[in-house]
Amino acid sequence: MEILKEIEKTPLSSKKFIAWAVSGFLWKAFLLCALFFGANVSVLLLTVGLVMFLDILYIGSQTALDTLVRYAAIIRGGKDV
């Protein structure tokens, strides 16, 4: 199907992916700084838990969105509206 080829993007052409990658880098930098300056263990655990939760939400929402777009493309049969 040609419509699926039009929908597919490389990761670096997606603004959401770039924002997620920058966010991942920044929270890891925060953790390194927190460890270096001797932050409380509860702060570190809260940060890791929150980032894991947000990553799971991001991946789940992207998967759901991709599924819906592909389903709509298949139902439409590749015809332009």
C-alpha positions, 0 to 999 in steps of 0.5 A: 500500500502506497499510503503506508509508505507515505505515513512511515517516517524515520525517527529523526524526522519526528519532532516527538521522537526528538523531544523524547530523546532530548528528554531522556538525555536531560533526565540522565544528566540530572541523575548524574548531577544529583549523584555527584552532588549527593542528592537524597535517595528518595529524590533519585527514586522519584525521578527514575519512577516518574521518567519510567512512567512517562516513557511507558505513556509515550511508547503506548500512545505512539503505538496506539496512534500508529495502529489507528493510522494504519487501520484507517489507511487500510479501511480507506483502501489507499484512496485520497479523501 
